Amino acid sequence: MSFDMDDGKRPSLGVVVSLLDVGNGQSRLIMDDVRSHHTQRETSWNFELFYTHQSHANSTPDEMALSDDTYRDIGIALVARLLALNKRAK
């Protein structure tokens, strides 16, 4: 994947994705809505709202061994949420 040069502009709403080791050999992939009061690259994001999560055995994400369907679902959930946050969902 290639990205163009970064112009430094940012929206005020976004999604943070994190990976939490919850113990017992399990991890949780978490997506939270975040908000910023600045629209430039050097900004701080504040938690706004929990969006969704998925649980996995640690070995699955550690080995990048999620199924193609799971990777697709993560991407769809992320892009759909960004469209909704920016009032672009159809």
C-alpha positions in Angstrom: 0.0 0.0 0.0 1.3 3.4 -0.9 0.3 6.7 0.6 0.7 10.2 -0.9 2.7 12.9 0.8 1.1 13.9 4.1 -0.3 17.5 4.0 -0.7 17.5 7.8 -4.5 18.0 7.8 -6.6 15.9 10.1 -10.4 15.6 10.7 -11.8 16.3 14.2 -13.3 12.8 14.5 -11.5 9.5 14.0 -11.1 5.9 15.2 -8.3 4.5 17.4 -7.6 0.8 17.1 -5.8 -1.0 19.9 -4.8 -4.5 20.8 -5.2 -5.5 24.5 -3.8 -8.7 26.0 -6.6 -9.7 28.4 -4.8 -12.7 29.8 -5.4 -16.4 29.5 -3.9 -16.4 26.0 -6.6 -14.0 24.7 -6.4 -10.6 23.1 -9.1 -8.0 22.2 -8.9 -5.8 19.2 -10.7 -2.6 20.2 -12.0 0.3 18.1 -12.9 3.6 19.9 -14.2 6.9 18.5 -11.9 9.8 19.3 -12.2 13.6 18.9 -9.6 16.3 18.4 -10.0 20.0 18.8 -7.2 20.7 16.3 -7.1 19.7 12.7 -3.4 19.4 12.2 -1.1 16.3 12.4 0.4 17.3 15.8 -2.8 16.8 17.8 -4.1 15.0 20.8 -7.1 12.7 20.5 -9.7 12.3 23.3 -11.8 9.3 23.8 -15.4 9.9 22.6 -17.2 6.5 22.5 -16.6 2.8 22.4 -17.3 1.5 18.9 -16.7 -2.3 18.7 -14.2 -5.1 19.6 -13.2 -8.6 18.5 -11.6 -11.3 20.7 -8.9 -13.6 19.5 -6.4 -16.2 20.8 -3.1 -14.3 21.2 -1.4 -16.5 18.6 -3.7 -15.5 15.9 -2.9 -11.8 15.7 0.7 -12.4 16.9 1.3 -14.6 13.8 -0.8 -12.3 11.5 -3.0 -15.4 11.0 -6.5 -13.9 11.1 -8.7 -15.3 8.3 -9.1 -13.3 5.1 -12.8 -12.7 6.2 -11.7 -11.4 9.6 -9.2 -9.0 8.0 -11.9 -7.9 5.6 -14.4 -7.4 8.4 -12.0 -5.3 10.4 -11.4 -3.0 7.4 -15.1 -2.7 6.6 -15.9 -1.9 10.2 -13.1 0.8 10.3 -14.0 2.5 7.0 -17.8 2.3 7.7 -17.3 4.0 11.1 -15.1 6.7 9.6 -17.7 7.4 7.0 -20.4 7.5 9.6 -18.4 9.9 11.9 -17.8 12.2 9.0 -21.5 12.1 7.9 -20.6 10.4 4.6 -22.4 7.1 5.2 -25.0 6.2 2.6 
